[in-house]
């Protein structure tokens, strides 16, 4: 599997999980069959650029986030769980956490 195809597949799975979206949700949003999204997730095929842009819009990420290798050895499961927790917070709570972090960093 080519690097881009592998990166795309892995990042698509990651961001679908991160955003708590299903393959069906994605298929409906970008106007393709569920089997098409399944082929993306299984690394069988990679979408055209126009569909990649629609996927990025749906997941609220950049093309680079979807296509580049981001494996830096970090604990993806831990990061995923933390992100899910943060997405569930209110805007007020998110701002409080951001300001607290800035305070501890001396910003």
Chimera marker file (.cmm) of the C-alpha trace (Angstrom):
<marker_set name="trace">
<marker id="1" x="0.000" y="0.000" z="0.000" r="1" g="1" b="0" radius="0.5"/>
<marker id="2" x="1.391" y="3.406" z="-0.923" r="1" g="1" b="0" radius="0.5"/>
<marker id="3" x="2.318" y="5.838" z="1.826" r="1" g="1" b="0" radius="0.5"/>
<marker id="4" x="-0.434" y="8.296" z="0.931" r="1" g="1" b="0" radius="0.5"/>
<marker id="5" x="-3.063" y="5.571" z="0.720" r="1" g="1" b="0" radius="0.5"/>
<marker id="6" x="-1.924" y="4.126" z="4.054" r="1" g="1" b="0" radius="0.5"/>
<marker id="7" x="-1.803" y="7.559" z="5.704" r="1" g="1" b="0" radius="0.5"/>
<marker id="8" x="-5.253" y="8.400" z="4.327" r="1" g="1" b="0" radius="0.5"/>
<marker id="9" x="-6.746" y="5.128" z="5.572" r="1" g="1" b="0" radius="0.5"/>
<marker id="10" x="-5.222" y="5.411" z="9.051" r="1" g="1" b="0" radius="0.5"/>
<marker id="11" x="-6.059" y="9.093" z="9.456" r="1" g="1" b="0" radius="0.5"/>
<marker id="12" x="-9.612" y="8.620" z="8.193" r="1" g="1" b="0" radius="0.5"/>
<marker id="13" x="-10.214" y="5.907" z="10.782" r="1" g="1" b="0" radius="0.5"/>
<marker id="14" x="-8.617" y="8.056" z="13.478" r="1" g="1" b="0" radius="0.5"/>
<marker id="15" x="-10.656" y="11.183" z="12.737" r="1" g="1" b="0" radius="0.5"/>
<marker id="16" x="-13.929" y="9.295" z="12.318" r="1" g="1" b="0" radius="0.5"/>
<marker id="17" x="-13.358" y="7.831" z="15.786" r="1" g="1" b="0" radius="0.5"/>
<marker id="18" x="-12.228" y="11.153" z="17.194" r="1" g="1" b="0" radius="0.5"/>
<marker id="19" x="-15.333" y="12.934" z="15.928" r="1" g="1" b="0" radius="0.5"/>
<marker id="20" x="-17.516" y="9.959" z="16.889" r="1" g="1" b="0" radius="0.5"/>
<marker id="21" x="-18.825" y="9.703" z="13.329" r="1" g="1" b="0" radius="0.5"/>
<marker id="22" x="-19.748" y="6.549" z="11.446" r="1" g="1" b="0" radius="0.5"/>
<marker id="23" x="-18.914" y="5.491" z="7.933" r="1" g="1" b="0" radius="0.5"/>
<marker id="24" x="-22.609" y="5.974" z="7.155" r="1" g="1" b="0" radius="0.5"/>
<marker id="25" x="-22.477" y="9.552" z="8.443" r="1" g="1" b="0" radius="0.5"/>
<marker id="26" x="-19.535" y="10.262" z="6.166" r="1" g="1" b="0" radius="0.5"/>
<marker id="27" x="-21.104" y="8.563" z="3.151" r="1" g="1" b="0" radius="0.5"/>
<marker id="28" x="-24.273" y="10.612" z="3.514" r="1" g="1" b="0" radius="0.5"/>
<marker id="29" x="-22.340" y="13.859" z="3.965" r="1" g="1" b="0" radius="0.5"/>
<marker id="30" x="-20.103" y="13.472" z="0.917" r="1" g="1" b="0" radius="0.5"/>
<marker id="31" x="-22.716" y="11.848" z="-1.328" r="1" g="1" b="0" radius="0.5"/>
<marker id="32" x="-21.277" y="8.355" z="-1.832" r="1" g="1" b="0" radius="0.5"/>
<marker id="33" x="-22.404" y="4.826" z="-1.030" r="1" g="1" b="0" radius="0.5"/>
<marker id="34" x="-21.488" y="3.287" z="2.324" r="1" g="1" b="0" radius="0.5"/>
<marker id="35" x="-19.506" y="0.656" z="0.430" r="1" g="1" b="0" radius="0.5"/>
<marker id="36" x="-17.366" y="3.423" z="-1.064" r="1" g="1" b="0" radius="0.5"/>
<marker id="37" x="-16.458" y="4.741" z="2.382" r="1" g="1" b="0" radius="0.5"/>
<marker id="38" x="-15.809" y="1.167" z="3.487" r="1" g="1" b="0" radius="0.5"/>
<marker id="39" x="-13.323" y="0.810" z="0.634" r="1" g="1" b="0" radius="0.5"/>
<marker id="40" x="-11.558" y="3.975" z="1.859" r="1" g="1" b="0" radius="0.5"/>
<marker id="41" x="-11.407" y="2.685" z="5.442" r="1" g="1" b="0" radius="0.5"/>
<marker id="42" x="-10.127" y="-0.709" z="4.316" r="1" g="1" b="0" radius="0.5"/>
<marker id="43" x="-7.427" y="0.824" z="2.139" r="1" g="1" b="0" radius="0.5"/>
<marker id="44" x="-8.891" y="-0.594" z="-1.070" r="1" g="1" b="0" radius="0.5"/>
<marker id="45" x="-9.319" y="2.779" z="-2.736" r="1" g="1" b="0" radius="0.5"/>
<marker id="46" x="-8.593" y="6.456" z="-2.215" r="1" g="1" b="0" radius="0.5"/>
<marker id="47" x="-11.043" y="9.196" z="-3.209" r="1" g="1" b="0" radius="0.5"/>
<marker id="48" x="-10.550" y="11.894" z="-5.807" r="1" g="1" b="0" radius="0.5"/>
<marker id="49" x="-9.379" y="15.276" z="-4.568" r="1" g="1" b="0" radius="0.5"/>
<marker id="50" x="-12.888" y="16.773" z="-4.585" r="1" g="1" b="0" radius="0.5"/>
<marker id="51" x="-14.075" y="14.012" z="-2.247" r="1" g="1" b="0" radius="0.5"/>
<marker id="52" x="-10.996" y="14.434" z="-0.052" r="1" g="1" b="0" radius="0.5"/>
<marker id="53" x="-11.940" y="18.088" z="0.362" r="1" g="1" b="0" radius="0.5"/>
<marker id="54" x="-15.516" y="17.089" z="1.301" r="1" g="1" b="0" radius="0.5"/>
<marker id="55" x="-14.175" y="14.587" z="3.823" r="1" g="1" b="0" radius="0.5"/>
<marker id="56" x="-11.954" y="17.288" z="5.318" r="1" g="1" b="0" radius="0.5"/>
<marker id="57" x="-14.916" y="19.643" z="5.580" r="1" g="1" b="0" radius="0.5"/>
<marker id="58" x="-17.017" y="16.929" z="7.223" r="1" g="1" b="0" radius="0.5"/>
<marker id="59" x="-14.294" y="16.122" z="9.765" r="1" g="1" b="0" radius="0.5"/>
<marker id="60" x="-13.252" y="19.773" z="10.169" r="1" g="1" b="0" radius="0.5"/>
<marker id="61" x="-9.594" y="19.028" z="9.380" r="1" g="1" b="0" radius="0.5"/>
<marker id="62" x="-7.015" y="20.101" z="6.803" r="1" g="1" b="0" radius="0.5"/>
<marker id="63" x="-5.861" y="18.022" z="3.838" r="1" g="1" b="0" radius="0.5"/>
<marker id="64" x="-2.498" y="17.636" z="5.561" r="1" g="1" b="0" radius="0.5"/>
<marker id="65" x="-4.195" y="16.177" z="8.630" r="1" g="1" b="0" radius="0.5"/>
<marker id="66" x="-5.876" y="13.597" z="6.425" r="1" g="1" b="0" radius="0.5"/>
<marker id="67" x="-3.004" y="12.730" z="4.091" r="1" g="1" b="0" radius="0.5"/>
<marker id="68" x="0.245" y="13.036" z="6.029" r="1" g="1" b="0" radius="0.5"/>
<marker id="69" x="1.861" y="10.587" z="8.440" r="1" g="1" b="0" radius="0.5"/>
<marker id="70" x="1.331" y="11.786" z="12.006" r="1" g="1" b="0" radius="0.5"/>
<marker id="71" x="2.677" y="8.752" z="13.840" r="1" g="1" b="0" radius="0.5"/>
<marker id="72" x="5.036" y="10.313" z="16.359" r="1" g="1" b="0" radius="0.5"/>
<marker id="73" x="4.965" y="7.416" z="18.784" r="1" g="1" b="0" radius="0.5"/>
<marker id="74" x="2.414" y="9.067" z="21.061" r="1" g="1" b="0" radius="0.5"/>
<marker id="75" x="-0.355" y="7.105" z="22.703" r="1" g="1" b="0" radius="0.5"/>
<marker id="76" x="-3.159" y="7.564" z="20.185" r="1" g="1" b="0" radius="0.5"/>
<marker id="77" x="-5.788" y="5.899" z="22.375" r="1" g="1" b="0" radius="0.5"/>
<marker id="78" x="-5.015" y="8.218" z="25.279" r="1" g="1" b="0" radius="0.5"/>
<marker id="79" x="-5.168" y="11.266" z="23.017" r="1" g="1" b="0" radius="0.5"/>
<marker id="80" x="-8.405" y="10.025" z="21.446" r="1" g="1" b="0" radius="0.5"/>
<marker id="81" x="-10.043" y="9.578" z="24.840" r="1" g="1" b="0" radius="0.5"/>
<marker id="82" x="-8.887" y="13.010" z="25.992" r="1" g="1" b="0" radius="0.5"/>
<marker id="83" x="-10.211" y="14.648" z="22.821" r="1" g="1" b="0" radius="0.5"/>
<marker id="84" x="-13.593" y="12.929" z="23.216" r="1" g="1" b="0" radius="0.5"/>
<marker id="85" x="-13.788" y="14.274" z="26.743" r="1" g="1" b="0" radius="0.5"/>
<marker id="86" x="-12.897" y="17.800" z="25.631" r="1" g="1" b="0" radius="0.5"/>
<marker id="87" x="-15.453" y="17.767" z="22.792" r="1" g="1" b="0" radius="0.5"/>
<marker id="88" x="-18.145" y="17.100" z="25.398" r="1" g="1" b="0" radius="0.5"/>
<marker id="89" x="-17.342" y="20.201" z="27.436" r="1" g="1" b="0" radius="0.5"/>
<marker id="90" x="-19.207" y="23.474" z="27.235" r="1" g="1" b="0" radius="0.5"/>
<marker id="91" x="-17.464" y="26.445" z="25.607" r="1" g="1" b="0" radius="0.5"/>
<marker id="92" x="-17.209" y="28.071" z="29.038" r="1" g="1" b="0" radius="0.5"/>
<marker id="93" x="-15.420" y="25.018" z="30.456" r="1" g="1" b="0" radius="0.5"/>
<marker id="94" x="-13.112" y="24.793" z="27.422" r="1" g="1" b="0" radius="0.5"/>
<marker id="95" x="-12.123" y="28.458" z="27.857" r="1" g="1" b="0" radius="0.5"/>
<marker id="96" x="-11.486" y="27.903" z="31.557" r="1" g="1" b="0" radius="0.5"/>
<marker id="97" x="-9.163" y="24.975" z="30.784" r="1" g="1" b="0" radius="0.5"/>
<marker id="98" x="-7.334" y="26.934" z="28.076" r="1" g="1" b="0" radius="0.5"/>
<marker id="99" x="-6.830" y="29.900" z="30.394" r="1" g="1" b="0" radius="0.5"/>
<marker id="100" x="-5.636" y="27.611" z="33.188" r="1" g="1" b="0" radius="0.5"/>
<marker id="101" x="-3.070" y="25.999" z="30.884" r="1" g="1" b="0" radius="0.5"/>
<marker id="102" x="-1.895" y="29.431" z="29.713" r="1" g="1" b="0" radius="0.5"/>
<marker id="103" x="-1.537" y="30.519" z="33.326" r="1" g="1" b="0" radius="0.5"/>
<marker id="104" x="0.643" y="27.507" z="34.196" r="1" g="1" b="0" radius="0.5"/>
<marker id="105" x="2.755" y="28.070" z="31.077" r="1" g="1" b="0" radius="0.5"/>
<marker id="106" x="3.263" y="31.713" z="32.052" r="1" g="1" b="0" radius="0.5"/>
<marker id="107" x="1.539" y="33.091" z="28.972" r="1" g="1" b="0" radius="0.5"/>
<link id1="1" id2="2" r="1" g="1" b="0" radius="0.2"/>
<link id1="2" id2="3" r="1" g="1" b="0" radius="0.2"/>
<link id1="3" id2="4" r="1" g="1" b="0" radius="0.2"/>
<link id1="4" id2="5" r="1" g="1" b="0" radius="0.2"/>
<link id1="5" id2="6" r="1" g="1" b="0" radius="0.2"/>
<link id1="6" id2="7" r="1" g="1" b="0" radius="0.2"/>
<link id1="7" id2="8" r="1" g="1" b="0" radius="0.2"/>
<link id1="8" id2="9" r="1" g="1" b="0" radius="0.2"/>
<link id1="9" id2="10" r="1" g="1" b="0" radius="0.2"/>
<link id1="10" id2="11" r="1" g="1" b="0" radius="0.2"/>
<link id1="11" id2="12" r="1" g="1" b="0" radius="0.2"/>
<link id1="12" id2="13" r="1" g="1" b="0" radius="0.2"/>
<link id1="13" id2="14" r="1" g="1" b="0" radius="0.2"/>
<link id1="14" id2="15" r="1" g="1" b="0" radius="0.2"/>
<link id1="15" id2="16" r="1" g="1" b="0" radius="0.2"/>
<link id1="16" id2="17" r="1" g="1" b="0" radius="0.2"/>
<link id1="17" id2="18" r="1" g="1" b="0" radius="0.2"/>
<link id1="18" id2="19" r="1" g="1" b="0" radius="0.2"/>
<link id1="19" id2="20" r="1" g="1" b="0" radius="0.2"/>
<link id1="20" id2="21" r="1" g="1" b="0" radius="0.2"/>
<link id1="21" id2="22" r="1" g="1" b="0" radius="0.2"/>
<link id1="22" id2="23" r="1" g="1" b="0" radius="0.2"/>
<link id1="23" id2="24" r="1" g="1" b="0" radius="0.2"/>
<link id1="24" id2="25" r="1" g="1" b="0" radius="0.2"/>
<link id1="25" id2="26" r="1" g="1" b="0" radius="0.2"/>
<link id1="26" id2="27" r="1" g="1" b="0" radius="0.2"/>
<link id1="27" id2="28" r="1" g="1" b="0" radius="0.2"/>
<link id1="28" id2="29" r="1" g="1" b="0" radius="0.2"/>
<link id1="29" id2="30" r="1" g="1" b="0" radius="0.2"/>
<link id1="30" id2="31" r="1" g="1" b="0" radius="0.2"/>
<link id1="31" id2="32" r="1" g="1" b="0" radius="0.2"/>
<link id1="32" id2="33" r="1" g="1" b="0" radius="0.2"/>
<link id1="33" id2="34" r="1" g="1" b="0" radius="0.2"/>
<link id1="34" id2="35" r="1" g="1" b="0" radius="0.2"/>
<link id1="35" id2="36" r="1" g="1" b="0" radius="0.2"/>
<link id1="36" id2="37" r="1" g="1" b="0" radius="0.2"/>
<link id1="37" id2="38" r="1" g="1" b="0" radius="0.2"/>
<link id1="38" id2="39" r="1" g="1" b="0" radius="0.2"/>
<link id1="39" id2="40" r="1" g="1" b="0" radius="0.2"/>
<link id1="40" id2="41" r="1" g="1" b="0" radius="0.2"/>
<link id1="41" id2="42" r="1" g="1" b="0" radius="0.2"/>
<link id1="42" id2="43" r="1" g="1" b="0" radius="0.2"/>
<link id1="43" id2="44" r="1" g="1" b="0" radius="0.2"/>
<link id1="44" id2="45" r="1" g="1" b="0" radius="0.2"/>
<link id1="45" id2="46" r="1" g="1" b="0" radius="0.2"/>
<link id1="46" id2="47" r="1" g="1" b="0" radius="0.2"/>
<link id1="47" id2="48" r="1" g="1" b="0" radius="0.2"/>
<link id1="48" id2="49" r="1" g="1" b="0" radius="0.2"/>
<link id1="49" id2="50" r="1" g="1" b="0" radius="0.2"/>
<link id1="50" id2="51" r="1" g="1" b="0" radius="0.2"/>
<link id1="51" id2="52" r="1" g="1" b="0" radius="0.2"/>
<link id1="52" id2="53" r="1" g="1" b="0" radius="0.2"/>
<link id1="53" id2="54" r="1" g="1" b="0" radius="0.2"/>
<link id1="54" id2="55" r="1" g="1" b="0" radius="0.2"/>
<link id1="55" id2="56" r="1" g="1" b="0" radius="0.2"/>
<link id1="56" id2="57" r="1" g="1" b="0" radius="0.2"/>
<link id1="57" id2="58" r="1" g="1" b="0" radius="0.2"/>
<link id1="58" id2="59" r="1" g="1" b="0" radius="0.2"/>
<link id1="59" id2="60" r="1" g="1" b="0" radius="0.2"/>
<link id1="60" id2="61" r="1" g="1" b="0" radius="0.2"/>
<link id1="61" id2="62" r="1" g="1" b="0" radius="0.2"/>
<link id1="62" id2="63" r="1" g="1" b="0" radius="0.2"/>
<link id1="63" id2="64" r="1" g="1" b="0" radius="0.2"/>
<link id1="64" id2="65" r="1" g="1" b="0" radius="0.2"/>
<link id1="65" id2="66" r="1" g="1" b="0" radius="0.2"/>
<link id1="66" id2="67" r="1" g="1" b="0" radius="0.2"/>
<link id1="67" id2="68" r="1" g="1" b="0" radius="0.2"/>
<link id1="68" id2="69" r="1" g="1" b="0" radius="0.2"/>
<link id1="69" id2="70" r="1" g="1" b="0" radius="0.2"/>
<link id1="70" id2="71" r="1" g="1" b="0" radius="0.2"/>
<link id1="71" id2="72" r="1" g="1" b="0" radius="0.2"/>
<link id1="72" id2="73" r="1" g="1" b="0" radius="0.2"/>
<link id1="73" id2="74" r="1" g="1" b="0" radius="0.2"/>
<link id1="74" id2="75" r="1" g="1" b="0" radius="0.2"/>
<link id1="75" id2="76" r="1" g="1" b="0" radius="0.2"/>
<link id1="76" id2="77" r="1" g="1" b="0" radius="0.2"/>
<link id1="77" id2="78" r="1" g="1" b="0" radius="0.2"/>
<link id1="78" id2="79" r="1" g="1" b="0" radius="0.2"/>
<link id1="79" id2="80" r="1" g="1" b="0" radius="0.2"/>
<link id1="80" id2="81" r="1" g="1" b="0" radius="0.2"/>
<link id1="81" id2="82" r="1" g="1" b="0" radius="0.2"/>
<link id1="82" id2="83" r="1" g="1" b="0" radius="0.2"/>
<link id1="83" id2="84" r="1" g="1" b="0" radius="0.2"/>
<link id1="84" id2="85" r="1" g="1" b="0" radius="0.2"/>
<link id1="85" id2="86" r="1" g="1" b="0" radius="0.2"/>
<link id1="86" id2="87" r="1" g="1" b="0" radius="0.2"/>
<link id1="87" id2="88" r="1" g="1" b="0" radius="0.2"/>
<link id1="88" id2="89" r="1" g="1" b="0" radius="0.2"/>
<link id1="89" id2="90" r="1" g="1" b="0" radius="0.2"/>
<link id1="90" id2="91" r="1" g="1" b="0" radius="0.2"/>
<link id1="91" id2="92" r="1" g="1" b="0" radius="0.2"/>
<link id1="92" id2="93" r="1" g="1" b="0" radius="0.2"/>
<link id1="93" id2="94" r="1" g="1" b="0" radius="0.2"/>
<link id1="94" id2="95" r="1" g="1" b="0" radius="0.2"/>
<link id1="95" id2="96" r="1" g="1" b="0" radius="0.2"/>
<link id1="96" id2="97" r="1" g="1" b="0" radius="0.2"/>
<link id1="97" id2="98" r="1" g="1" b="0" radius="0.2"/>
<link id1="98" id2="99" r="1" g="1" b="0" radius="0.2"/>
<link id1="99" id2="100" r="1" g="1" b="0" radius="0.2"/>
<link id1="100" id2="101" r="1" g="1" b="0" radius="0.2"/>
<link id1="101" id2="102" r="1" g="1" b="0" radius="0.2"/>
<link id1="102" id2="103" r="1" g="1" b="0" radius="0.2"/>
<link id1="103" id2="104" r="1" g="1" b="0" radius="0.2"/>
<link id1="104" id2="105" r="1" g="1" b="0" radius="0.2"/>
<link id1="105" id2="106" r="1" g="1" b="0" radius="0.2"/>
<link id1="106" id2="107" r="1" g="1" b="0" radius="0.2"/>
</marker_set>
